[in-house]
């Protein structure tokens, strides 16, 4: 079959690498793609939000399957457009992608269907939000309702900070229209765990667990980023936690969406918080996490295309989803200055080394070709992933592999997976 992947980051590179192993795939395209994805797919210069051009391209090339990697096109309704043109597409339709597209919607859904989450209130009026904060307990969390590249969440320790946060999100519109509505939520403490799942509208099959590191600096300092590294599995995702989530979270979410007339097919990413008062849902995403996909997909034993087709066809119950009994760690190599200001266009060397070693991957997030040379083209440049028999070995392997790659403003955190030592 011919496959088109929509997106340009490390997640899409991991999807392409995984899909390329399938005997079913004869030709792969990626729009817009990047320099790393070009090894597996023909990259086409069409943006992820150019729906008309994407549909026209898929028809022209007789594409059999479209995989939408990114949140924006899912929330915008690309799956609906592709399906209307008769093209099989993997990902939730617009009315289901709202699970990620609106934090207010997802919080209301959890409340209605008794899915455990933090206490919250939704606001469209900044004055009412400010009045509510006067009697709130701190710290408190402010979230822009819409998509904000993982950056629209502010943790405020004082009333002054929170008032400034309302101004930032709702008045100054730092995150654009994502801040037209805002969620104010109780601050939860505990360990975060990410669990990705495949869903076919009725059945849900969870993948191996992971945990990512959002802050730019060592020791979880600095600004929130799209993720500076991940490890999988999480040692804190115990059998007890899994049993609880199977009973109260996973299937409950799929059933809730179906009951609302919003059948969900695709990937649900559960961001969980393991609090003293039990496991609660922190957030939902409607697609593979990035960089979580970079540690989860390399450990998957199944043919990715088989699983994707089962999700589209509603036959996921017939799939025995299996993962390797090992571990993987991903360390993101970023441009120094990310997520604020950084230089692009710097030559990258050492990428060939990964081909010489089994169980090592270098997923491209922000790269492009400049002639024959691969250069930096973003804040997060590469995701260096390595497997190991356990988390400590995988982490040592990943950090060793970061030494193979060089570019002038290379920056990384040195404590990815630090929680492994506390488990």
Secondary structure, DSSP 8 states (H G I E B T S, - for coil): -EEEEEE-SHHHHHHHHHHTT-TT-SEEEEEE--TTGGGTSEEE---TT-HHHHHHHHHHTT-SEEEE--HHHHHHTHHHHHHHTT--EES--HHHHHHHH-HHHHHHHHHHTT--B--EEEES-HHHHHHHHTT--SSEEEEESS--TT--EEEESSHHHHHHHHIIIIIS-TTGGGGSSEEEEE---SEEEEEEEEEESS-EEEEEEEEE--EEETTTEEEE-S-SEEEES-TT--HHHHHHHIIIIIHHHHHHHHHTT---EEEEEEEEEEETTEEEEEEEESS--TTTHHHHGGGB-S-HHHHHHHHHHT-GGG----B-SSEEEEEEEEETTTTT------B-B-GGGGGGSTTEEEEESSEEEETTEEEE-SSEEEEEEEEESSHHHHHHHHHHHHTT-B-TTEE--S-TTGGGGG-
